[in-house]
Amino acid sequence: MDLHGIDLNLLVAFDALMAERSVTRAGTRIGRTQPAMSAALARLRALLRDELFVRGPSGLQPTPRALELAEPLSRALAQIQRTLEFTQVFEPASSTGTFTIALQEHPAFVLLPRLVLALRTVAPHITLHVRGFTARDEAIGMLDAGEADVAVGVPPASTDRILTRPLFEERFVCVLRKEHPAVREPLDLDGFLALSHLLVSPENDRFGHVDAELAKRGLKRRLGLTLPQMYAAPKLVASSDMIATLMEGVIEASGMAHALRVLPPPVELAPAVFVLSWHRRNDAHPAQRWFRDCIAAQVPERESKNSSDVTRHNTQREGEKRKRR
């Protein structure tokens, strides 16, 4: 028999007729009119080449062929229903599924330990795969290819097929070794430019956020070292006379805060924004929605730090403005 010609609704009608033994009641059971059910029965008889149901003193009576088909068709319909319902409900506690998350370096330090702990607690049978990426648009390639379910990093290029959700921001701070001579005075722009700078550039760009802001004023800084690994920077600064402008969270996670002096930058820098990205095809899937919510729930809430430095920096900046006036 050619399955392409079978209407699943006919099998639903057959199952209802077996249960009700009445065309009218079977139609009520599945929301069809009596004429529609009669037409369905006629089609079933033609398809299966059997009467299937004949009238008896107490209603419709199934033929031997109908009795033969009743149990396997009912079981098949129940399996189809369970399969369709599975796409609407996700139970993390019993799931044995696999998720793949792509992470840039900093989100890996910030989110991954918390995420692993959460998954082991609420979804102990799930397998998590982690992939790394550096350039922001690498995430798009992985999401397009299905190599990752989600990605966390700086915002990728805007595209209709990639959806994003903001996760957290990181403000930039300047760091020097604690005994550096420059920390004895407030860090003004002249002092900042006089120092040798360490530039962290995961994408191997020699022109960073700081350089862009300085260029607006016609200024340049002197680079002493560039490197792609941001978590190597705090230790290098702590053992040198260089200054680095880093995300505050990197200092906190590096374990080197005790050896560093943290100061606000002498130029305004927009915070670094990190987003959760996923492909539109995964947007409505319950398991994927749950995974994205689980990731978002692991974002730590940071209290504002170095408030005295910020206050001093703001006061200093106001003084510079008054001088210019």
Beta strands, then each sheet from edge to edge (+ up, - down):
strand 1: 53-56
strand 2: 59-62
strand 3: 98-103
strand 4: 127-132
strand 5: 150-153
strand 6: 162-170
strand 7: 172-177
strand 8: 196-200
strand 9: 222-227
strand 10: 243-247
strand 11: 260-263
strand 12: 272-279
sheet 1: 1+ 2-
sheet 2: 4+ 3+ 5+ 12- 6+
sheet 3: 9+ 8+ 10+ 7- 11+
end
